[in-house]
Amino acid sequence: MIASKTKRIVVQLGKYYPPRMGGIEYVTELSAQALGERYEVIVVCHNDKNADERQIVDGVTVLRCATQLVLFRQPMSLAMGWRLRKIKPDIVHFHAPNFWAALMVQIFLPGTPVVVSHHCDVEGRWLLKRVLMPIYRRLAEKAECVFVSSEKNAARFSDLPSRLKRLSVIPYSVDDRKYDMSLAADESREAWDQDSGHGFLLGFLGRLVWYKGVFVLLQALAAESRARLVIVGDGPLRHEIEAQITQLGLGGRVTLLGHVSEQRKIAVLRQIDALVFPSTHETEAFGLAQVEAQLSGKPVIATKLPTAASEVTLDEETGLLVAPGDAAALQAAITRLLENPAECERFGENGRRRALANYTQSKYKERLLIEFGRVESYIESESQFPNEEPLRAR
């Protein structure tokens, strides 16, 4: 498919795309929607199966490329390069990490202006990194701009090259229109909530993967018998999590909803008393679930990670921060909120005000369009940004 040239064509190149759940997938979607009014946006990503699919998702063209192999959690699609060449984009917005797609851009779109959103470094998978990291670093080094979600993350990311043309901080955001507190809440309780009895209701939102800290959360929950937990999300560790729930005797106090619709997720956020964000490793670079809870007026218990994830929730202002992996500290924070409803309310109100001031869709869109305007200026002048020295990424 070759798109019309009435507008410049921007390809959003991501590993996956919603409804596939994940923070990077969400930001890829957010970027596609934000750029849609100025550009012709096409999303190119991997499919979950060995078949090409073309879809229109909320007005955005999405090309899901047949994936023949997934190696060390990296999908590989032979069709992706030919798709990119056929589209002939004016700008590629590359969402990293995604080693295979970085290779496809350099082979099939040499000379095409690229901007990179560097979401996080790759942890582990040393063999994959050793072979493919130089490919990604070459792409990032030549990119017209590299976006990061915070200055703290920029200082810590080691996967970025030592010299960049331009580095820009654009915090992630959430579509705040979906969290209008003036709308009447649905007073009906879901069956899982009705059957669980009363008590302080905690929520967890995210993929069930190793760095999310769900096992630590379950240990903390076992030590505080007055609390209950609802888990929204799915992932490769679901069976192990179910086994730990049984082992700890938490079957009557924990509900796993799996993957749910956006509407149902927001309904769950309205029902919980607090969100727990117990991630244990700096692979967690931001944590949009915190923003979603704050827009819902809920306090957050998060961990003191050395990334932007510990900047989204402010300790003693919008919630509580505890040491990563410390089940006792997490339990103490849960108990504190459980026993102090006024403090819960204060944190929730502060969190909503802060989220509306910093993490809304309109703010993300404004920042993104400014940076893409710079890239357009480069395209028109056919020269690099004038009078700007390469930047150290960290």
Contacts in CASP RR format, 6 or more apart in sequence:
PFRMAT RR
TARGET T0000
AUTHOR 0000-0000-0000
METHOD contacts of the structure
MODEL  1
MIASKTKRIVVQLGKYYPPRMGGIEYVTELSAQALGERYEVIVVCHNDKN
ADERQIVDGVTVLRCATQLVLFRQPMSLAMGWRLRKIKPDIVHFHAPNFW
AALMVQIFLPGTPVVVSHHCDVEGRWLLKRVLMPIYRRLAEKAECVFVSS
EKNAARFSDLPSRLKRLSVIPYSVDDRKYDMSLAADESREAWDQDSGHGF
LLGFLGRLVWYKGVFVLLQALAAESRARLVIVGDGPLRHEIEAQITQLGL
GGRVTLLGHVSEQRKIAVLRQIDALVFPSTHETEAFGLAQVEAQLSGKPV
IATKLPTAASEVTLDEETGLLVAPGDAAALQAAITRLLENPAECERFGEN
GRRRALANYTQSKYKERLLIEFGRVESYIESESQFPNEEPLRAR
1 54 0 8 1.000
1 61 0 8 1.000
1 63 0 8 1.000
1 86 0 8 1.000
1 87 0 8 1.000
2 86 0 8 1.000
2 87 0 8 1.000
2 88 0 8 1.000
3 9 0 8 1.000
3 40 0 8 1.000
3 42 0 8 1.000
3 61 0 8 1.000
3 87 0 8 1.000
4 40 0 8 1.000
6 40 0 8 1.000
7 38 0 8 1.000
7 39 0 8 1.000
7 40 0 8 1.000
8 39 0 8 1.000
8 40 0 8 1.000
8 90 0 8 1.000
8 91 0 8 1.000
8 376 0 8 1.000
8 379 0 8 1.000
9 39 0 8 1.000
9 40 0 8 1.000
9 41 0 8 1.000
9 42 0 8 1.000
9 87 0 8 1.000
9 88 0 8 1.000
9 89 0 8 1.000
9 90 0 8 1.000
9 91 0 8 1.000
10 35 0 8 1.000
10 39 0 8 1.000
10 40 0 8 1.000
10 41 0 8 1.000
10 42 0 8 1.000
10 89 0 8 1.000
10 90 0 8 1.000
10 91 0 8 1.000
10 92 0 8 1.000
10 93 0 8 1.000
10 372 0 8 1.000
11 41 0 8 1.000
11 42 0 8 1.000
11 43 0 8 1.000
11 44 0 8 1.000
11 84 0 8 1.000
11 87 0 8 1.000
11 89 0 8 1.000
11 91 0 8 1.000
11 92 0 8 1.000
11 93 0 8 1.000
12 28 0 8 1.000
12 31 0 8 1.000
12 32 0 8 1.000
12 35 0 8 1.000
12 41 0 8 1.000
12 42 0 8 1.000
12 43 0 8 1.000
12 44 0 8 1.000
12 93 0 8 1.000
12 95 0 8 1.000
13 43 0 8 1.000
13 44 0 8 1.000
13 45 0 8 1.000
13 84 0 8 1.000
13 92 0 8 1.000
13 93 0 8 1.000
13 94 0 8 1.000
13 95 0 8 1.000
13 98 0 8 1.000
13 101 0 8 1.000
13 105 0 8 1.000
14 24 0 8 1.000
14 25 0 8 1.000
14 28 0 8 1.000
14 43 0 8 1.000
14 44 0 8 1.000
14 45 0 8 1.000
14 46 0 8 1.000
14 94 0 8 1.000
14 95 0 8 1.000
14 98 0 8 1.000
14 101 0 8 1.000
15 24 0 8 1.000
15 25 0 8 1.000
15 45 0 8 1.000
15 46 0 8 1.000
15 75 0 8 1.000
15 95 0 8 1.000
15 97 0 8 1.000
15 98 0 8 1.000
15 101 0 8 1.000
16 22 0 8 1.000
16 24 0 8 1.000
16 25 0 8 1.000
16 45 0 8 1.000
16 46 0 8 1.000
16 48 0 8 1.000
16 75 0 8 1.000
17 25 0 8 1.000
17 28 0 8 1.000
17 29 0 8 1.000
17 43 0 8 1.000
17 45 0 8 1.000
17 57 0 8 1.000
17 62 0 8 1.000
17 64 0 8 1.000
18 25 0 8 1.000
18 26 0 8 1.000
18 29 0 8 1.000
18 57 0 8 1.000
19 259 0 8 1.000
20 48 0 8 1.000
21 206 0 8 1.000
21 207 0 8 1.000
21 233 0 8 1.000
21 234 0 8 1.000
21 259 0 8 1.000
22 206 0 8 1.000
22 207 0 8 1.000
23 119 0 8 1.000
23 286 0 8 1.000
23 287 0 8 1.000
23 288 0 8 1.000
24 95 0 8 1.000
24 119 0 8 1.000
24 120 0 8 1.000
26 172 0 8 1.000
26 288 0 8 1.000
27 95 0 8 1.000
27 117 0 8 1.000
27 119 0 8 1.000
27 172 0 8 1.000
27 288 0 8 1.000
28 43 0 8 1.000
28 45 0 8 1.000
28 95 0 8 1.000
29 43 0 8 1.000
29 57 0 8 1.000
29 58 0 8 1.000
29 60 0 8 1.000
30 172 0 8 1.000
30 173 0 8 1.000
30 175 0 8 1.000
30 361 0 8 1.000
30 364 0 8 1.000
31 93 0 8 1.000
31 95 0 8 1.000
31 117 0 8 1.000
31 368 0 8 1.000
32 41 0 8 1.000
32 43 0 8 1.000
32 60 0 8 1.000
33 58 0 8 1.000
33 60 0 8 1.000
33 361 0 8 1.000
34 361 0 8 1.000
34 364 0 8 1.000
34 365 0 8 1.000
34 368 0 8 1.000
34 369 0 8 1.000
35 41 0 8 1.000
35 93 0 8 1.000
35 368 0 8 1.000
35 369 0 8 1.000
35 372 0 8 1.000
36 60 0 8 1.000
38 369 0 8 1.000
38 372 0 8 1.000
39 91 0 8 1.000
39 372 0 8 1.000
41 60 0 8 1.000
41 61 0 8 1.000
42 60 0 8 1.000
42 61 0 8 1.000
42 62 0 8 1.000
42 63 0 8 1.000
42 87 0 8 1.000
42 89 0 8 1.000
43 57 0 8 1.000
43 60 0 8 1.000
43 61 0 8 1.000
43 62 0 8 1.000
43 63 0 8 1.000
44 63 0 8 1.000
44 65 0 8 1.000
44 80 0 8 1.000
44 83 0 8 1.000
44 84 0 8 1.000
44 87 0 8 1.000
44 101 0 8 1.000
45 62 0 8 1.000
45 63 0 8 1.000
45 64 0 8 1.000
45 65 0 8 1.000
46 64 0 8 1.000
46 65 0 8 1.000
46 67 0 8 1.000
46 75 0 8 1.000
46 77 0 8 1.000
46 80 0 8 1.000
47 53 0 8 1.000
47 64 0 8 1.000
47 65 0 8 1.000
47 66 0 8 1.000
47 67 0 8 1.000
47 77 0 8 1.000
48 64 0 8 1.000
48 67 0 8 1.000
49 66 0 8 1.000
49 67 0 8 1.000
50 66 0 8 1.000
50 67 0 8 1.000
50 68 0 8 1.000
51 66 0 8 1.000
52 63 0 8 1.000
52 64 0 8 1.000
52 65 0 8 1.000
52 66 0 8 1.000
52 79 0 8 1.000
52 83 0 8 1.000
53 62 0 8 1.000
53 63 0 8 1.000
53 64 0 8 1.000
54 61 0 8 1.000
54 62 0 8 1.000
54 63 0 8 1.000
54 64 0 8 1.000
55 61 0 8 1.000
55 62 0 8 1.000
55 64 0 8 1.000
56 62 0 8 1.000
63 83 0 8 1.000
65 77 0 8 1.000
65 79 0 8 1.000
65 80 0 8 1.000
65 83 0 8 1.000
66 77 0 8 1.000
66 78 0 8 1.000
66 79 0 8 1.000
67 75 0 8 1.000
67 76 0 8 1.000
67 77 0 8 1.000
68 76 0 8 1.000
68 77 0 8 1.000
68 78 0 8 1.000
69 75 0 8 1.000
69 76 0 8 1.000
70 76 0 8 1.000
71 128 0 8 1.000
72 125 0 8 1.000
72 127 0 8 1.000
72 128 0 8 1.000
73 125 0 8 1.000
74 98 0 8 1.000
74 99 0 8 1.000
74 100 0 8 1.000
74 125 0 8 1.000
74 128 0 8 1.000
74 132 0 8 1.000
75 100 0 8 1.000
76 100 0 8 1.000
77 100 0 8 1.000
80 100 0 8 1.000
80 101 0 8 1.000
80 104 0 8 1.000
81 104 0 8 1.000
81 107 0 8 1.000
81 108 0 8 1.000
82 108 0 8 1.000
84 92 0 8 1.000
84 104 0 8 1.000
84 105 0 8 1.000
84 108 0 8 1.000
84 109 0 8 1.000
85 108 0 8 1.000
85 109 0 8 1.000
89 109 0 8 1.000
89 112 0 8 1.000
90 112 0 8 1.000
90 113 0 8 1.000
90 379 0 8 1.000
91 112 0 8 1.000
91 113 0 8 1.000
91 114 0 8 1.000
91 115 0 8 1.000
91 372 0 8 1.000
91 375 0 8 1.000
91 376 0 8 1.000
91 379 0 8 1.000
92 105 0 8 1.000
92 109 0 8 1.000
92 112 0 8 1.000
92 113 0 8 1.000
92 114 0 8 1.000
92 115 0 8 1.000
93 114 0 8 1.000
93 115 0 8 1.000
93 116 0 8 1.000
93 117 0 8 1.000
94 101 0 8 1.000
94 102 0 8 1.000
94 105 0 8 1.000
94 114 0 8 1.000
94 115 0 8 1.000
94 116 0 8 1.000
94 117 0 8 1.000
94 139 0 8 1.000
94 143 0 8 1.000
95 116 0 8 1.000
95 117 0 8 1.000
95 119 0 8 1.000
96 102 0 8 1.000
96 116 0 8 1.000
96 117 0 8 1.000
96 118 0 8 1.000
96 119 0 8 1.000
96 136 0 8 1.000
96 140 0 8 1.000
96 159 0 8 1.000
97 119 0 8 1.000
97 120 0 8 1.000
97 121 0 8 1.000
97 122 0 8 1.000
97 136 0 8 1.000
97 159 0 8 1.000
99 128 0 8 1.000
99 132 0 8 1.000
99 133 0 8 1.000
99 135 0 8 1.000
99 136 0 8 1.000
100 132 0 8 1.000
102 132 0 8 1.000
102 135 0 8 1.000
102 136 0 8 1.000
102 139 0 8 1.000
103 132 0 8 1.000
103 135 0 8 1.000
105 112 0 8 1.000
105 114 0 8 1.000
105 139 0 8 1.000
106 135 0 8 1.000
106 138 0 8 1.000
106 139 0 8 1.000
113 144 0 8 1.000
113 375 0 8 1.000
113 378 0 8 1.000
113 379 0 8 1.000
114 139 0 8 1.000
114 142 0 8 1.000
114 143 0 8 1.000
114 144 0 8 1.000
115 143 0 8 1.000
115 144 0 8 1.000
115 145 0 8 1.000
115 146 0 8 1.000
115 147 0 8 1.000
115 371 0 8 1.000
115 372 0 8 1.000
115 375 0 8 1.000
116 139 0 8 1.000
116 140 0 8 1.000
116 143 0 8 1.000
116 145 0 8 1.000
116 146 0 8 1.000
116 147 0 8 1.000
117 146 0 8 1.000
117 147 0 8 1.000
117 148 0 8 1.000
117 170 0 8 1.000
118 140 0 8 1.000
118 146 0 8 1.000
118 147 0 8 1.000
118 148 0 8 1.000
118 157 0 8 1.000
118 159 0 8 1.000
118 160 0 8 1.000
119 149 0 8 1.000
119 285 0 8 1.000
119 286 0 8 1.000
120 153 0 8 1.000
120 157 0 8 1.000
120 283 0 8 1.000
120 284 0 8 1.000
120 285 0 8 1.000
121 156 0 8 1.000
121 157 0 8 1.000
121 158 0 8 1.000
121 159 0 8 1.000
121 282 0 8 1.000
121 283 0 8 1.000
122 128 0 8 1.000
122 129 0 8 1.000
122 133 0 8 1.000
122 159 0 8 1.000
123 211 0 8 1.000
123 281 0 8 1.000
123 282 0 8 1.000
123 283 0 8 1.000
129 159 0 8 1.000
133 159 0 8 1.000
136 159 0 8 1.000
137 159 0 8 1.000
137 160 0 8 1.000
137 161 0 8 1.000
138 161 0 8 1.000
140 146 0 8 1.000
140 160 0 8 1.000
140 161 0 8 1.000
140 164 0 8 1.000
141 161 0 8 1.000
141 163 0 8 1.000
141 164 0 8 1.000
141 165 0 8 1.000
142 165 0 8 1.000
143 164 0 8 1.000
143 165 0 8 1.000
144 165 0 8 1.000
144 166 0 8 1.000
144 374 0 8 1.000
144 375 0 8 1.000
144 378 0 8 1.000
144 384 0 8 1.000
144 385 0 8 1.000
145 165 0 8 1.000
145 166 0 8 1.000
145 167 0 8 1.000
145 168 0 8 1.000
145 371 0 8 1.000
145 374 0 8 1.000
145 375 0 8 1.000
146 160 0 8 1.000
146 164 0 8 1.000
146 166 0 8 1.000
146 167 0 8 1.000
146 168 0 8 1.000
146 393 0 8 1.000
147 168 0 8 1.000
147 169 0 8 1.000
147 170 0 8 1.000
147 371 0 8 1.000
148 154 0 8 1.000
148 157 0 8 1.000
148 167 0 8 1.000
148 168 0 8 1.000
148 169 0 8 1.000
148 170 0 8 1.000
149 169 0 8 1.000
149 170 0 8 1.000
149 171 0 8 1.000
149 172 0 8 1.000
149 285 0 8 1.000
149 286 0 8 1.000
149 308 0 8 1.000
150 169 0 8 1.000
150 171 0 8 1.000
150 286 0 8 1.000
150 307 0 8 1.000
150 308 0 8 1.000
150 311 0 8 1.000
151 169 0 8 1.000
152 306 0 8 1.000
152 307 0 8 1.000
152 308 0 8 1.000
152 311 0 8 1.000
153 285 0 8 1.000
153 286 0 8 1.000
153 307 0 8 1.000
153 308 0 8 1.000
154 160 0 8 1.000
154 167 0 8 1.000
154 169 0 8 1.000
154 393 0 8 1.000
154 394 0 8 1.000
155 394 0 8 1.000
156 282 0 8 1.000
156 306 0 8 1.000
156 307 0 8 1.000
156 394 0 8 1.000
157 393 0 8 1.000
157 394 0 8 1.000
158 394 0 8 1.000
160 393 0 8 1.000
160 394 0 8 1.000
161 393 0 8 1.000
162 392 0 8 1.000
162 393 0 8 1.000
163 390 0 8 1.000
163 391 0 8 1.000
163 392 0 8 1.000
163 393 0 8 1.000
164 390 0 8 1.000
164 391 0 8 1.000
164 392 0 8 1.000
164 393 0 8 1.000
165 384 0 8 1.000
165 385 0 8 1.000
165 388 0 8 1.000
165 390 0 8 1.000
165 391 0 8 1.000
166 374 0 8 1.000
166 385 0 8 1.000
166 388 0 8 1.000
166 391 0 8 1.000
167 391 0 8 1.000
167 393 0 8 1.000
168 367 0 8 1.000
168 371 0 8 1.000
170 364 0 8 1.000
170 367 0 8 1.000
170 368 0 8 1.000
170 371 0 8 1.000
171 286 0 8 1.000
171 308 0 8 1.000
171 358 0 8 1.000
171 359 0 8 1.000
171 363 0 8 1.000
171 364 0 8 1.000
172 286 0 8 1.000
172 287 0 8 1.000
172 288 0 8 1.000
172 291 0 8 1.000
172 359 0 8 1.000
172 364 0 8 1.000
173 291 0 8 1.000
173 359 0 8 1.000
173 360 0 8 1.000
173 361 0 8 1.000
173 363 0 8 1.000
173 364 0 8 1.000
174 288 0 8 1.000
174 291 0 8 1.000
174 292 0 8 1.000
174 295 0 8 1.000
174 355 0 8 1.000
174 359 0 8 1.000
174 360 0 8 1.000
174 361 0 8 1.000
175 361 0 8 1.000
176 295 0 8 1.000
176 355 0 8 1.000
176 356 0 8 1.000
176 359 0 8 1.000
176 360 0 8 1.000
176 361 0 8 1.000
176 362 0 8 1.000
177 361 0 8 1.000
178 262 0 8 1.000
178 266 0 8 1.000
179 266 0 8 1.000
179 292 0 8 1.000
179 295 0 8 1.000
179 296 0 8 1.000
181 297 0 8 1.000
181 352 0 8 1.000
185 270 0 8 1.000
186 267 0 8 1.000
186 270 0 8 1.000
189 271 0 8 1.000
190 267 0 8 1.000
190 271 0 8 1.000
192 230 0 8 1.000
192 255 0 8 1.000
192 257 0 8 1.000
193 201 0 8 1.000
193 230 0 8 1.000
193 255 0 8 1.000
193 271 0 8 1.000
196 228 0 8 1.000
196 252 0 8 1.000
196 253 0 8 1.000
196 255 0 8 1.000
197 228 0 8 1.000
199 226 0 8 1.000
199 227 0 8 1.000
199 228 0 8 1.000
200 226 0 8 1.000
200 227 0 8 1.000
200 228 0 8 1.000
200 273 0 8 1.000
200 274 0 8 1.000
200 334 0 8 1.000
200 337 0 8 1.000
200 338 0 8 1.000
201 227 0 8 1.000
201 228 0 8 1.000
201 229 0 8 1.000
201 230 0 8 1.000
201 271 0 8 1.000
201 272 0 8 1.000
201 273 0 8 1.000
202 221 0 8 1.000
202 227 0 8 1.000
202 228 0 8 1.000
202 229 0 8 1.000
202 230 0 8 1.000
202 272 0 8 1.000
202 273 0 8 1.000
202 274 0 8 1.000
202 275 0 8 1.000
202 276 0 8 1.000
202 334 0 8 1.000
203 229 0 8 1.000
203 230 0 8 1.000
203 231 0 8 1.000
203 232 0 8 1.000
203 268 0 8 1.000
203 272 0 8 1.000
203 274 0 8 1.000
203 275 0 8 1.000
203 276 0 8 1.000
204 214 0 8 1.000
204 217 0 8 1.000
204 229 0 8 1.000
204 230 0 8 1.000
204 231 0 8 1.000
204 232 0 8 1.000
204 275 0 8 1.000
204 276 0 8 1.000
204 277 0 8 1.000
204 278 0 8 1.000
205 232 0 8 1.000
205 233 0 8 1.000
205 265 0 8 1.000
205 269 0 8 1.000
205 275 0 8 1.000
205 289 0 8 1.000
205 292 0 8 1.000
205 293 0 8 1.000
206 212 0 8 1.000
206 232 0 8 1.000
206 233 0 8 1.000
206 289 0 8 1.000
207 233 0 8 1.000
207 234 0 8 1.000
207 235 0 8 1.000
208 214 0 8 1.000
208 231 0 8 1.000
208 233 0 8 1.000
208 234 0 8 1.000
208 235 0 8 1.000
208 236 0 8 1.000
208 237 0 8 1.000
208 238 0 8 1.000
208 241 0 8 1.000
209 235 0 8 1.000
209 236 0 8 1.000
209 237 0 8 1.000
210 237 0 8 1.000
210 281 0 8 1.000
211 279 0 8 1.000
211 280 0 8 1.000
211 281 0 8 1.000
211 283 0 8 1.000
211 284 0 8 1.000
212 278 0 8 1.000
212 279 0 8 1.000
212 280 0 8 1.000
212 284 0 8 1.000
213 278 0 8 1.000
213 279 0 8 1.000
213 280 0 8 1.000
213 325 0 8 1.000
214 231 0 8 1.000
214 237 0 8 1.000
214 241 0 8 1.000
214 278 0 8 1.000
215 240 0 8 1.000
215 241 0 8 1.000
215 244 0 8 1.000
216 278 0 8 1.000
216 280 0 8 1.000
216 325 0 8 1.000
216 326 0 8 1.000
216 327 0 8 1.000
216 330 0 8 1.000
217 229 0 8 1.000
217 276 0 8 1.000
217 278 0 8 1.000
217 330 0 8 1.000
218 229 0 8 1.000
218 241 0 8 1.000
218 244 0 8 1.000
218 245 0 8 1.000
218 248 0 8 1.000
218 250 0 8 1.000
218 254 0 8 1.000
219 248 0 8 1.000
219 327 0 8 1.000
219 331 0 8 1.000
220 278 0 8 1.000
220 327 0 8 1.000
220 328 0 8 1.000
220 330 0 8 1.000
220 331 0 8 1.000
220 334 0 8 1.000
221 227 0 8 1.000
221 229 0 8 1.000
221 248 0 8 1.000
221 250 0 8 1.000
221 253 0 8 1.000
221 254 0 8 1.000
221 331 0 8 1.000
221 334 0 8 1.000
222 248 0 8 1.000
222 249 0 8 1.000
222 250 0 8 1.000
223 327 0 8 1.000
223 328 0 8 1.000
223 331 0 8 1.000
224 331 0 8 1.000
224 334 0 8 1.000
224 335 0 8 1.000
224 338 0 8 1.000
226 338 0 8 1.000
227 253 0 8 1.000
227 334 0 8 1.000
227 338 0 8 1.000
228 253 0 8 1.000
228 254 0 8 1.000
228 255 0 8 1.000
229 250 0 8 1.000
229 253 0 8 1.000
229 254 0 8 1.000
229 255 0 8 1.000
229 276 0 8 1.000
230 254 0 8 1.000
230 255 0 8 1.000
230 257 0 8 1.000
230 268 0 8 1.000
230 271 0 8 1.000
230 272 0 8 1.000
231 241 0 8 1.000
231 254 0 8 1.000
231 255 0 8 1.000
231 256 0 8 1.000
231 257 0 8 1.000
231 258 0 8 1.000
232 257 0 8 1.000
232 258 0 8 1.000
232 260 0 8 1.000
232 265 0 8 1.000
232 268 0 8 1.000
233 256 0 8 1.000
233 257 0 8 1.000
233 258 0 8 1.000
233 259 0 8 1.000
233 260 0 8 1.000
234 258 0 8 1.000
234 259 0 8 1.000
238 256 0 8 1.000
238 258 0 8 1.000
241 256 0 8 1.000
242 256 0 8 1.000
245 251 0 8 1.000
245 254 0 8 1.000
245 256 0 8 1.000
257 264 0 8 1.000
257 268 0 8 1.000
260 268 0 8 1.000
265 292 0 8 1.000
266 292 0 8 1.000
266 296 0 8 1.000
269 275 0 8 1.000
269 292 0 8 1.000
269 293 0 8 1.000
269 296 0 8 1.000
269 298 0 8 1.000
270 296 0 8 1.000
272 293 0 8 1.000
272 298 0 8 1.000
273 298 0 8 1.000
273 337 0 8 1.000
273 338 0 8 1.000
273 344 0 8 1.000
274 293 0 8 1.000
274 298 0 8 1.000
274 299 0 8 1.000
274 300 0 8 1.000
274 301 0 8 1.000
274 334 0 8 1.000
274 337 0 8 1.000
274 344 0 8 1.000
275 289 0 8 1.000
275 290 0 8 1.000
275 292 0 8 1.000
275 293 0 8 1.000
275 298 0 8 1.000
275 299 0 8 1.000
275 300 0 8 1.000
275 301 0 8 1.000
276 300 0 8 1.000
276 301 0 8 1.000
276 302 0 8 1.000
276 330 0 8 1.000
276 334 0 8 1.000
277 287 0 8 1.000
277 289 0 8 1.000
277 290 0 8 1.000
277 300 0 8 1.000
277 301 0 8 1.000
277 302 0 8 1.000
277 303 0 8 1.000
277 309 0 8 1.000
277 313 0 8 1.000
278 301 0 8 1.000
278 302 0 8 1.000
278 303 0 8 1.000
278 324 0 8 1.000
278 325 0 8 1.000
278 330 0 8 1.000
279 287 0 8 1.000
279 302 0 8 1.000
279 303 0 8 1.000
279 305 0 8 1.000
279 309 0 8 1.000
279 324 0 8 1.000
280 303 0 8 1.000
280 324 0 8 1.000
280 325 0 8 1.000
281 305 0 8 1.000
281 324 0 8 1.000
282 305 0 8 1.000
282 306 0 8 1.000
282 307 0 8 1.000
284 305 0 8 1.000
284 307 0 8 1.000
284 309 0 8 1.000
285 307 0 8 1.000
285 308 0 8 1.000
285 309 0 8 1.000
286 307 0 8 1.000
286 308 0 8 1.000
286 309 0 8 1.000
286 312 0 8 1.000
287 308 0 8 1.000
287 309 0 8 1.000
287 312 0 8 1.000
290 300 0 8 1.000
290 302 0 8 1.000
290 309 0 8 1.000
290 312 0 8 1.000
290 313 0 8 1.000
291 312 0 8 1.000
291 355 0 8 1.000
291 359 0 8 1.000
293 299 0 8 1.000
293 300 0 8 1.000
294 300 0 8 1.000
294 312 0 8 1.000
294 313 0 8 1.000
294 318 0 8 1.000
294 348 0 8 1.000
294 351 0 8 1.000
294 352 0 8 1.000
294 354 0 8 1.000
294 355 0 8 1.000
294 359 0 8 1.000
295 352 0 8 1.000
295 355 0 8 1.000
295 356 0 8 1.000
295 359 0 8 1.000
296 352 0 8 1.000
297 348 0 8 1.000
297 349 0 8 1.000
297 351 0 8 1.000
297 352 0 8 1.000
298 348 0 8 1.000
299 318 0 8 1.000
299 319 0 8 1.000
299 320 0 8 1.000
299 337 0 8 1.000
299 343 0 8 1.000
299 344 0 8 1.000
299 347 0 8 1.000
299 348 0 8 1.000
299 351 0 8 1.000
300 312 0 8 1.000
300 313 0 8 1.000
300 318 0 8 1.000
300 319 0 8 1.000
300 320 0 8 1.000
300 347 0 8 1.000
300 351 0 8 1.000
301 313 0 8 1.000
301 319 0 8 1.000
301 320 0 8 1.000
301 321 0 8 1.000
301 322 0 8 1.000
301 330 0 8 1.000
301 333 0 8 1.000
301 334 0 8 1.000
301 337 0 8 1.000
302 309 0 8 1.000
302 310 0 8 1.000
302 312 0 8 1.000
302 313 0 8 1.000
302 319 0 8 1.000
302 320 0 8 1.000
302 321 0 8 1.000
302 322 0 8 1.000
303 309 0 8 1.000
303 310 0 8 1.000
303 321 0 8 1.000
303 322 0 8 1.000
303 323 0 8 1.000
303 324 0 8 1.000
303 325 0 8 1.000
304 310 0 8 1.000
304 315 0 8 1.000
304 321 0 8 1.000
304 322 0 8 1.000
304 323 0 8 1.000
304 324 0 8 1.000
305 324 0 8 1.000
310 321 0 8 1.000
312 359 0 8 1.000
313 319 0 8 1.000
313 320 0 8 1.000
313 321 0 8 1.000
314 350 0 8 1.000
314 354 0 8 1.000
315 321 0 8 1.000
317 347 0 8 1.000
317 350 0 8 1.000
317 351 0 8 1.000
317 354 0 8 1.000
318 347 0 8 1.000
318 348 0 8 1.000
318 350 0 8 1.000
318 351 0 8 1.000
318 354 0 8 1.000
319 347 0 8 1.000
319 348 0 8 1.000
319 351 0 8 1.000
320 333 0 8 1.000
320 336 0 8 1.000
320 337 0 8 1.000
320 347 0 8 1.000
322 329 0 8 1.000
322 330 0 8 1.000
322 332 0 8 1.000
322 333 0 8 1.000
323 329 0 8 1.000
336 343 0 8 1.000
337 343 0 8 1.000
337 344 0 8 1.000
337 347 0 8 1.000
374 385 0 8 1.000
378 384 0 8 1.000
378 385 0 8 1.000
END
